[in-house]
Amino acid sequence: MLIYLLVTVVTIGLAFNVRSISLDKALSDNSGSYVFKYGGYSRQHVLNIISMVSIFIMLFAVSALRLNVGNDYAKYTNFMHLIYSHAYVPTEVGFNILVWVLYFLSGYENYILVFAVFSFVTVLLFLYAMKDLSKSFRWTFLMFMLLTYYFQSLSTVRYYLALGAALLSLSFIKRGDWPRFVFIILLAACFHKSVLVILILYPLCCIKWKRWMGLTAGIVCLSFLFLQDYYLKLLLVVYPSYQDTDLLEGGTSIISIARCIAVLVLAFMYKDKIVNDKMNVIYVKCNTLALLLYVFCSFIPVISRIGYYLTVTQILLVPAILESIEDVTRKKLYKLVVLIACLLYFLIFMWKQAPADGVRILPYETFLLHDMVPLEYQILD
């Protein structure tokens, strides 16, 4: 627990050193015209680089040095052994190829290296996406840590790599670069196929919603209530390994619903700040879809995974709204409310969920001090 608290405090402190700057300085001559001249690296620019690199190193180190930390660590160690033995595994082709190549290059079953590679890429994707998309990196990163996106990436390795890719894909949507958007999603699907839903959900949030779409959405939501068995059969076509397992048990998250409602209420209060920003409108639509999914699709076992692809935009939308508030007193008040809410979420997660089955990121262990559980004692689900 102590190492998690330490890395959270230190990295958030470093994130608050990161500020948006301009490397171009406008100089005016006597004619009144302006010439843009590159002024070199400023002190703030160097501080930004040092802070970002330090954040990356700390997050990567904690993740890469762990041993048997995370709900799927032991399971994936078994999967990797089967992959190297040319046996069948239910994981995607990209994961299988990566594992086999790293094992082949290492000359032995170097699962620690595999987890380190996943840690490197996942942290890099999230940090790059947040820095590129956020109107306030400091608050986006604070929410990223306190809402436990980073810590949950220690538990569900493939999924959080795909989630980081999904967040980065929003950068391509921002630039209107749809070919690269499709490419990065297809590439991420080689490691976790659930990310393919983004090819429908994100473009759906990019188009202008009309009244007939609302009527159609209402009909679809009602169908979820009366045609649950058919939807589950369709799900088994995509995830056949779920057949006759407890993974088919549905369920939704009251906290996720509450978060969506709170964010949408805040967005409605400052809708005049939202409508003029394309990306903020997209984020609002993402949270609206997430709320509908959480309410009407609780019977779908992978609903939390689909929902996270949509609700991860909260770490971009909320800071954007906070920075747009002109009243200084009100801005400070809302920031305090957001901070308290995130802190409570973080503390509840660490004390209640982190050690529990399904997450199991506590206690933290590292291969520098601990030994791995013998492979023969691990059981495949």
C-alpha positions as CSV (number, residue, x, y, z in Angstrom):
1,M,0.0,0.0,0.0
2,L,2.8,2.4,0.9
3,I,4.4,2.2,-2.5
4,Y,1.1,3.0,-4.2
5,L,0.5,6.0,-2.0
6,L,4.0,7.2,-2.6
7,V,3.9,6.9,-6.4
8,T,0.5,8.6,-6.4
9,V,1.6,11.6,-4.4
10,V,4.9,12.1,-6.2
11,T,3.6,11.7,-9.7
12,I,0.6,14.0,-9.1
13,G,3.1,16.5,-7.7
14,L,5.2,16.2,-10.8
15,A,2.1,16.6,-13.0
16,F,1.3,19.9,-11.4
17,N,4.7,21.2,-12.8
18,V,3.5,20.6,-16.3
19,R,2.1,23.6,-18.0
20,S,1.1,24.5,-21.6
21,I,3.7,26.8,-23.2
22,S,4.4,28.3,-26.6
23,L,7.9,28.0,-28.1
24,D,7.1,30.8,-30.5
25,K,7.5,34.5,-29.5
26,A,5.8,37.2,-31.4
27,L,8.1,40.2,-32.0
28,S,6.8,43.5,-33.5
29,D,8.8,45.8,-35.7
30,N,8.2,49.5,-36.2
31,S,5.7,48.9,-39.1
32,G,3.3,47.2,-36.7
33,S,3.7,43.8,-38.3
34,Y,4.6,40.7,-36.3
35,V,7.3,38.1,-37.0
36,F,7.3,34.8,-35.2
37,K,10.8,33.8,-34.0
38,Y,11.8,30.6,-32.3
39,G,13.0,31.5,-28.8
40,G,14.6,28.2,-27.9
41,Y,13.8,26.0,-24.9
42,S,12.3,27.9,-22.0
43,R,12.7,27.0,-18.3
44,Q,9.1,25.7,-18.3
45,H,9.7,23.6,-21.4
46,V,12.6,21.9,-19.7
47,L,10.6,21.4,-16.5
48,N,7.8,19.9,-18.5
49,I,10.2,17.3,-20.1
50,I,11.8,16.4,-16.8
51,S,8.4,16.1,-15.1
52,M,6.9,13.9,-17.9
53,V,9.9,11.7,-18.1
54,S,10.0,11.3,-14.3
55,I,6.3,10.4,-14.2
56,F,6.8,7.8,-16.9
57,I,9.8,6.2,-15.2
58,M,8.0,5.9,-11.9
59,L,4.8,4.4,-13.3
60,F,6.7,2.1,-15.6
61,A,9.0,0.9,-12.9
62,V,6.3,0.1,-10.4
63,S,4.4,-1.8,-13.0
64,A,7.4,-3.6,-14.6
65,L,9.0,-4.7,-11.4
66,R,5.9,-6.3,-9.9
67,L,5.6,-10.1,-9.5
68,N,2.4,-12.0,-9.3
69,V,0.5,-8.7,-8.7
70,G,-2.8,-8.5,-10.5
71,N,-5.7,-10.8,-11.0
72,D,-4.4,-12.2,-14.3
73,Y,-0.7,-12.3,-13.6
74,A,-0.5,-16.0,-12.7
75,K,-3.1,-16.9,-15.4
76,Y,-1.2,-15.1,-18.1
77,T,2.0,-16.8,-16.9
78,N,0.3,-20.1,-17.7
79,F,-1.0,-18.8,-21.0
80,M,2.5,-17.7,-22.0
81,H,3.8,-21.2,-21.1
82,L,1.1,-22.7,-23.4
83,I,1.9,-20.3,-26.2
84,Y,5.6,-21.2,-26.1
85,S,4.6,-24.8,-26.1
86,H,2.4,-24.3,-29.2
87,A,-0.8,-25.2,-27.3
88,Y,-4.2,-23.6,-27.7
89,V,-4.9,-20.4,-25.7
90,P,-8.0,-18.1,-25.9
91,T,-5.9,-14.9,-26.2
92,E,-5.6,-12.8,-29.4
93,V,-3.0,-13.3,-32.1
94,G,-1.0,-10.2,-31.3
95,F,-0.5,-11.2,-27.7
96,N,0.4,-14.7,-28.7
97,I,3.0,-13.6,-31.3
98,L,4.5,-11.0,-28.9
99,V,4.9,-13.6,-26.2
100,W,6.4,-16.2,-28.5
101,V,8.9,-13.7,-30.0
102,L,10.0,-12.4,-26.5
103,Y,10.4,-16.0,-25.2
104,F,12.3,-17.0,-28.3
105,L,14.7,-14.0,-28.1
106,S,15.2,-14.5,-24.3
107,G,15.9,-18.2,-24.7
108,Y,13.6,-19.1,-21.8
109,E,10.1,-18.3,-20.5
110,N,10.8,-14.7,-19.6
111,Y,7.3,-13.7,-18.5
112,I,8.7,-10.7,-16.5
113,L,9.9,-9.2,-19.8
114,V,6.5,-9.7,-21.4
115,F,4.8,-7.8,-18.5
116,A,7.5,-5.1,-18.7
117,V,6.8,-4.6,-22.4
118,F,3.1,-4.3,-21.8
119,S,3.7,-1.9,-18.9
120,F,6.0,0.3,-21.1
121,V,3.5,0.5,-23.9
122,T,0.4,1.0,-21.7
123,V,1.9,3.9,-19.6
124,L,3.3,5.5,-22.8
125,L,-0.1,5.4,-24.5
126,F,-2.0,6.9,-21.6
127,L,0.6,9.7,-20.9
128,Y,0.9,10.7,-24.6
129,A,-2.9,10.7,-25.1
130,M,-3.5,12.8,-21.9
131,K,-0.8,15.3,-22.8
132,D,-2.1,15.7,-26.3
133,L,-5.8,15.9,-25.5
134,S,-6.2,17.5,-22.1
135,K,-6.9,21.2,-21.5
136,S,-5.3,20.7,-18.1
137,F,-2.8,17.9,-17.9
138,R,-2.4,18.3,-14.2
139,W,-6.1,17.6,-13.4
140,T,-6.4,14.9,-16.1
141,F,-3.5,13.1,-14.6
142,L,-4.8,13.6,-11.0
143,M,-8.1,11.9,-12.1
144,F,-6.2,9.2,-14.0
145,M,-4.4,8.2,-10.8
146,L,-7.1,8.7,-8.2
147,L,-9.8,7.1,-10.3
148,T,-7.3,4.1,-10.3
149,Y,-6.9,3.7,-14.1
150,Y,-3.2,3.2,-13.6
151,F,-3.6,0.7,-10.7
152,Q,-6.2,-1.3,-12.5
153,S,-3.8,-1.6,-15.4
154,L,-1.7,-3.8,-13.1
155,S,-4.6,-6.3,-13.0
156,T,-6.0,-6.5,-16.5
157,V,-3.0,-6.2,-18.7
158,R,-4.3,-6.7,-22.3
159,Y,-7.5,-4.7,-21.7
160,Y,-5.7,-1.6,-20.3
161,L,-3.3,-1.6,-23.2
162,A,-6.4,-1.6,-25.5
163,L,-8.0,1.2,-23.3
164,G,-4.8,3.3,-23.7
165,A,-5.0,2.8,-27.4
166,A,-8.7,3.8,-27.4
167,L,-7.8,7.0,-25.6
168,L,-5.0,7.8,-28.0
169,S,-7.4,7.2,-30.9
170,L,-9.3,10.3,-29.8
171,S,-6.2,12.3,-30.9
172,F,-6.7,11.1,-34.4
173,I,-10.4,11.9,-34.3
174,K,-9.5,15.4,-33.1
175,R,-7.3,15.8,-36.2
176,G,-9.8,14.2,-38.5
177,D,-7.3,11.4,-39.3
178,W,-9.7,8.5,-39.6
179,P,-7.4,6.1,-41.3
180,R,-5.0,6.2,-38.4
181,F,-7.9,6.0,-36.0
182,V,-9.0,2.7,-37.6
183,F,-5.4,1.5,-37.8
184,I,-4.7,1.9,-34.1
185,I,-8.0,0.3,-33.1
186,L,-7.4,-2.7,-35.3
187,L,-3.8,-3.0,-34.0
188,A,-5.1,-2.8,-30.4
189,A,-7.7,-5.5,-31.2
190,C,-4.8,-7.9,-31.9
191,F,-4.4,-7.8,-28.1
192,H,-7.9,-7.4,-26.9
193,K,-10.8,-7.7,-29.3
194,S,-13.3,-5.8,-27.1
195,V,-11.8,-2.5,-28.4
196,L,-13.5,-3.2,-31.8
197,V,-16.7,-1.7,-30.3
198,I,-14.9,1.7,-30.6
199,L,-15.1,1.5,-34.4
200,I,-18.9,2.0,-33.8
201,L,-19.2,4.0,-30.6
202,Y,-16.7,6.8,-31.2
203,P,-17.9,7.6,-34.7
204,L,-21.4,7.5,-33.4
205,C,-20.4,10.1,-30.8
206,C,-18.8,12.3,-33.6
207,I,-21.9,12.7,-35.7
208,K,-24.7,15.2,-35.0
209,W,-27.4,13.5,-33.1
210,K,-31.0,14.0,-34.4
211,R,-34.4,13.4,-32.9
212,W,-35.0,10.2,-34.8
213,M,-31.7,8.8,-33.4
214,G,-33.1,9.4,-29.9
215,L,-36.2,7.4,-30.8
216,T,-34.1,4.6,-32.3
217,A,-32.0,4.6,-29.1
218,G,-35.1,4.3,-27.0
219,I,-36.3,1.3,-29.0
220,V,-32.9,-0.4,-28.7
221,C,-32.8,0.2,-25.0
222,L,-36.2,-1.4,-24.6
223,S,-35.1,-4.4,-26.7
224,F,-32.3,-4.9,-24.1
225,L,-35.0,-5.4,-21.5
226,F,-37.0,-8.0,-23.5
227,L,-34.4,-9.7,-25.7
228,Q,-31.7,-10.4,-23.2
229,D,-31.3,-14.1,-24.2
230,Y,-30.7,-13.3,-27.8
231,Y,-28.1,-10.7,-27.0
232,L,-26.3,-13.2,-24.8
233,K,-26.3,-15.7,-27.6
234,L,-24.8,-13.1,-29.9
235,L,-22.2,-12.3,-27.2
236,L,-21.2,-16.0,-27.1
237,V,-20.4,-15.9,-30.8
238,V,-17.7,-13.3,-30.0
239,Y,-16.6,-14.8,-26.6
240,P,-17.3,-18.6,-26.9
241,S,-15.0,-19.2,-23.9
242,Y,-17.7,-17.6,-21.7
243,Q,-20.1,-20.5,-22.3
244,D,-21.2,-22.3,-19.1
245,T,-19.0,-20.1,-16.9
246,D,-19.7,-17.5,-14.2
247,L,-18.4,-14.9,-16.6
248,L,-21.9,-14.8,-18.0
249,E,-23.2,-13.3,-14.8
250,G,-24.1,-9.7,-15.5
251,G,-24.2,-6.7,-13.2
252,T,-23.7,-3.1,-13.3
253,S,-21.9,-0.5,-11.2
254,I,-23.8,2.0,-9.2
255,I,-20.7,4.1,-8.8
256,S,-20.2,4.2,-12.6
257,I,-23.8,5.3,-13.1
258,A,-23.3,8.0,-10.4
259,R,-20.1,9.2,-12.1
260,C,-21.8,9.5,-15.5
261,I,-24.8,11.4,-14.0
262,A,-22.5,13.8,-12.1
263,V,-20.4,14.5,-15.2
264,L,-23.4,15.0,-17.4
265,V,-25.0,17.4,-14.8
266,L,-21.7,19.4,-14.7
267,A,-21.7,19.5,-18.5
268,F,-25.3,20.7,-18.6
269,M,-24.5,23.5,-16.1
270,Y,-21.8,24.7,-18.5
271,K,-23.2,23.6,-21.8
272,D,-22.3,27.0,-23.3
273,K,-18.7,26.1,-22.8
274,I,-19.3,22.7,-24.3
275,V,-21.1,23.4,-27.6
276,N,-18.2,25.3,-29.1
277,D,-15.6,22.6,-28.6
278,K,-15.9,19.5,-30.9
279,M,-14.0,17.2,-28.5
280,N,-16.0,18.2,-25.4
281,V,-19.2,17.5,-27.3
282,I,-17.9,14.0,-28.2
283,Y,-17.0,13.4,-24.6
284,V,-20.5,14.3,-23.4
285,K,-22.0,11.9,-25.9
286,C,-19.6,9.2,-24.8
287,N,-20.8,9.6,-21.2
288,T,-24.4,9.6,-22.3
289,L,-24.0,6.3,-24.2
290,A,-22.2,4.9,-21.2
291,L,-25.0,5.8,-18.9
292,L,-27.5,4.1,-21.2
293,L,-25.4,1.0,-21.3
294,Y,-24.9,0.8,-17.6
295,V,-28.7,1.2,-17.0
296,F,-30.1,-1.0,-19.7
297,C,-27.4,-3.5,-20.4
298,S,-26.5,-4.7,-17.0
299,F,-27.1,-8.3,-18.1
300,I,-24.1,-8.2,-20.4
301,P,-21.0,-9.6,-18.6
302,V,-18.5,-7.3,-20.5
303,I,-20.5,-4.2,-20.0
304,S,-17.9,-2.7,-17.7
305,R,-15.2,-3.1,-20.4
306,I,-17.4,-1.4,-23.0
307,G,-18.4,1.3,-20.5
308,Y,-14.8,2.1,-19.7
309,Y,-14.0,2.9,-23.3
310,L,-16.6,5.6,-23.0
311,T,-16.2,6.8,-19.4
312,V,-12.4,7.2,-19.7
313,T,-13.2,10.5,-21.5
314,Q,-14.2,11.9,-18.1
315,I,-10.6,12.5,-17.3
316,L,-10.6,14.9,-20.3
317,L,-14.0,16.4,-20.1
318,V,-14.1,17.4,-16.4
319,P,-10.7,19.3,-16.5
320,A,-11.9,21.0,-19.6
321,I,-15.0,22.2,-17.9
322,L,-13.2,23.3,-14.8
323,E,-10.7,25.3,-16.8
324,S,-13.5,27.1,-18.7
325,I,-15.2,28.4,-15.5
326,E,-14.5,32.2,-15.3
327,D,-15.6,32.8,-11.7
328,V,-12.4,32.2,-9.7
329,T,-14.2,31.3,-6.5
330,R,-16.6,28.9,-8.2
331,K,-13.7,27.3,-10.1
332,K,-11.8,26.7,-6.8
333,L,-14.9,25.3,-5.2
334,Y,-15.6,22.8,-8.0
335,K,-12.0,21.7,-8.1
336,L,-12.2,21.0,-4.4
337,V,-15.3,18.9,-4.9
338,V,-13.7,17.0,-7.7
339,L,-10.6,16.4,-5.6
340,I,-12.6,15.2,-2.6
341,A,-14.7,12.9,-4.8
342,C,-11.6,11.4,-6.5
343,L,-9.8,11.0,-3.2
344,L,-12.8,9.1,-1.7
345,Y,-12.9,6.8,-4.7
346,F,-9.2,6.2,-4.5
347,L,-9.3,5.3,-0.7
348,I,-12.3,3.1,-1.1
349,F,-10.7,1.2,-4.0
350,M,-7.4,0.7,-2.1
351,W,-9.0,-0.5,1.1
352,K,-11.8,-2.5,-0.3
353,Q,-11.2,-3.6,-3.9
354,A,-7.4,-3.7,-4.4
355,P,-6.8,-6.8,-2.2
356,A,-10.0,-8.6,-3.4
357,D,-10.4,-11.3,-6.0
358,G,-10.8,-9.9,-9.4
359,V,-8.3,-7.1,-8.8
360,R,-5.7,-8.4,-6.4
361,I,-3.0,-5.7,-6.7
362,L,-2.3,-5.8,-3.0
363,P,0.0,-6.9,-1.5
364,Y,2.6,-5.4,-3.9
365,E,5.5,-7.8,-4.6
366,T,8.5,-7.4,-6.8
367,F,10.8,-10.0,-8.4
368,L,13.7,-8.1,-6.7
369,L,12.5,-9.4,-3.3
370,H,10.0,-12.2,-3.9
371,D,9.8,-15.5,-5.9
372,M,7.0,-16.5,-8.3
373,V,4.5,-19.1,-7.3
374,P,5.5,-22.4,-9.0
375,L,3.8,-22.8,-12.3
376,E,2.5,-26.3,-11.5
377,Y,0.4,-24.9,-8.7
378,Q,-1.4,-22.4,-10.9
379,I,-4.8,-23.4,-12.2
380,L,-6.2,-22.3,-15.6
381,D,-9.7,-20.9,-15.5
